[in-house]
Amino acid sequence: MKIGPYTIDNPVFLAPMAGVTDQPFRHICQAMGAGLTTGEMQSSNPEVWDTDKSKARMDLTNERGIRSVQIAGCEPELLAQAAQFNVENGAQIIDINMGCPAKKVNKKLAGSALLQDPELVQRILRTVVNSVNVPVTLKIRTGWSPENRNGIEIAKIAEGEGIQALAIHGRTRECLFKGEAEYATIAAIKQKVSIPIIANGDITTAAKALTVKNFTGADAIMVGRGAQGNPWLIQEIVHLLRYGKMPAGPQLAEIADTVIQHVKDIHIFYGDQKGYRLARKHVSWYLNHIPDSKSYRRAFNAIEGATGQIDSLVEFFDKLLKEKSS
Ligand SMILES: Cc1cc2nc3c(=O)[nH]c(=O)nc-3n(C[C@H](O)[C@H](O)[C@H](O)COP(=O)(O)O)c2cc1C
């Protein structure tokens, strides 16, 4: 699969998730074989670019994979400026967010709310595509509401405006995250356009990824929440799609190494003070996959400081490894 000049090794992508897919997590997922990882959405409003949050999101120094940056907004010119700014900053792909139902974005008719205005969608895509010399991709939902699944219309507009890949979350804007994702609309879109289609929504096992890929005919699969605390999901999907069988799950020692490295990377990327707070949610997600870890989670969350977190994780996993081998 190719996106513009970039050859994508594996058709398994990490979904952009604000507050989750920062550089440390992207690096973990890239190491698991993710073909493309997109960062957290960045507002197209330049007034917020100077905040610590935006600066961390824009930081592409040391980025290892293909640098895909997502922008969100509703004004074509502002989005184009944001795209240009990010390309100057090293972005190799610009992704436009029309898939997010978050209030903060939607207050300004952005994210998936834009799907109710195809004419504005067209203007945004045209303006952004014409403003940069890197591939522009788009992320949408299947439509505005279950009664208004206009994903096919939007996909055709996207193709016509030069969008180079389209990721589709199998829910409408109105569905938020409720119910189950549906893939029939994604399959229908795949039939109608020839740009690469990426299927997204509720893919939490490798078996489901294979089923969704076969059902939709999508060129790639995108995983979001399923990878939180379980980046091995990406490795498993890559393996299943490539060899037709499931790989062995990660050994405890590998889980320990990954968690500890991830937390160290968070401390380095954000600095110890901010980092130790942000590490908590990731550790909590990892612990969801480790039986009987409830009391440890509480203890971990009470630790104030980066060094304390690492010492504690080393001790926790050492104990688990000893118990396992005895
Ligand atoms: C915490 C969180 C943050 C998200 N932030 C973004 C975002 O910044 N941009 C975007 O396009 N989608 C965002 N999404 C939507 C995901 O990219 C994805 O489409 C959605 O979670 C469905 O995939 P999943 O079922 O594999 O999680 C976010 C989702 C979550 C749970």
The ligand as an SDF file (V2000), in Angstrom:
LIG
                    3D

 31 33  0  0  0  0  0  0  0  0999 V2000
   -9.3350    9.1840   23.8470 C   0  0  0  0  0  0  0  0  0  0  0  0
   -9.6350    9.2940   22.3860 C   0  0  0  0  0  0  0  0  0  0  0  0
   -9.1360   10.3620   21.6630 C   0  0  0  0  0  0  0  0  0  0  0  0
   -9.3970   10.4780   20.3010 C   0  0  0  0  0  0  0  0  0  0  0  0
   -8.8510   11.5100   19.6150 N   0  0  0  0  0  0  0  0  0  0  0  0
   -8.9920   11.5650   18.2620 C   0  0  0  0  0  0  0  0  0  0  0  0
   -8.3010   12.5410   17.5080 C   0  0  0  0  0  0  0  0  0  0  0  0
   -7.5360   13.3560   18.0350 O   0  0  0  0  0  0  0  0  0  0  0  0
   -8.5050   12.5450   16.1620 N   0  0  0  0  0  0  0  0  0  0  0  0
   -9.3350   11.6490   15.5310 C   0  0  0  0  0  0  0  0  0  0  0  0
   -9.4760   11.6970   14.3090 O   0  0  0  0  0  0  0  0  0  0  0  0
   -9.9830   10.7010   16.2300 N   0  0  0  0  0  0  0  0  0  0  0  0
   -9.8180   10.6310   17.5680 C   0  0  0  0  0  0  0  0  0  0  0  0
  -10.4040    9.6240   18.2670 N   0  0  0  0  0  0  0  0  0  0  0  0
  -11.1440    8.5740   17.5340 C   0  0  0  0  0  0  0  0  0  0  0  0
  -10.2050    7.3930   17.1820 C   0  0  0  0  0  0  0  0  0  0  0  0
   -9.1990    7.7850   16.2780 O   0  0  0  0  0  0  0  0  0  0  0  0
  -10.9840    6.2110   16.5760 C   0  0  0  0  0  0  0  0  0  0  0  0
  -11.5800    6.6320   15.3840 O   0  0  0  0  0  0  0  0  0  0  0  0
  -12.0560    5.6920   17.5130 C   0  0  0  0  0  0  0  0  0  0  0  0
  -11.5730    5.5390   18.8290 O   0  0  0  0  0  0  0  0  0  0  0  0
  -12.6060    4.3370   17.0070 C   0  0  0  0  0  0  0  0  0  0  0  0
  -11.5730    3.3900   16.9420 O   0  0  0  0  0  0  0  0  0  0  0  0
  -11.3740    2.2860   18.1110 P   0  0  0  0  0  0  0  0  0  0  0  0
  -12.6980    1.6120   18.3150 O   0  0  0  0  0  0  0  0  0  0  0  0
  -10.3200    1.3520   17.5660 O   0  0  0  0  0  0  0  0  0  0  0  0
  -10.9350    3.0140   19.3410 O   0  0  0  0  0  0  0  0  0  0  0  0
  -10.1880    9.5000   19.6320 C   0  0  0  0  0  0  0  0  0  0  0  0
  -10.6980    8.4290   20.3740 C   0  0  0  0  0  0  0  0  0  0  0  0
  -10.4310    8.3090   21.7240 C   0  0  0  0  0  0  0  0  0  0  0  0
  -10.9720    7.1170   22.4730 C   0  0  0  0  0  0  0  0  0  0  0  0
  1  2  1  0
  2  3  1  0
  2 30  2  0
  3  4  2  0
  4  5  1  0
  4 28  1  0
  5  6  2  0
  6  7  1  0
  6 13  1  0
  7  8  2  0
  7  9  1  0
  9 10  1  0
 10 11  2  0
 10 12  1  0
 12 13  2  0
 13 14  1  0
 14 15  1  0
 14 28  1  0
 15 16  1  0
 16 17  1  0
 16 18  1  0
 18 19  1  0
 18 20  1  0
 20 21  1  0
 20 22  1  0
 22 23  1  0
 23 24  1  0
 24 25  2  0
 24 26  1  0
 24 27  1  0
 28 29  2  0
 29 30  1  0
 30 31  1  0
M  END
$$$$
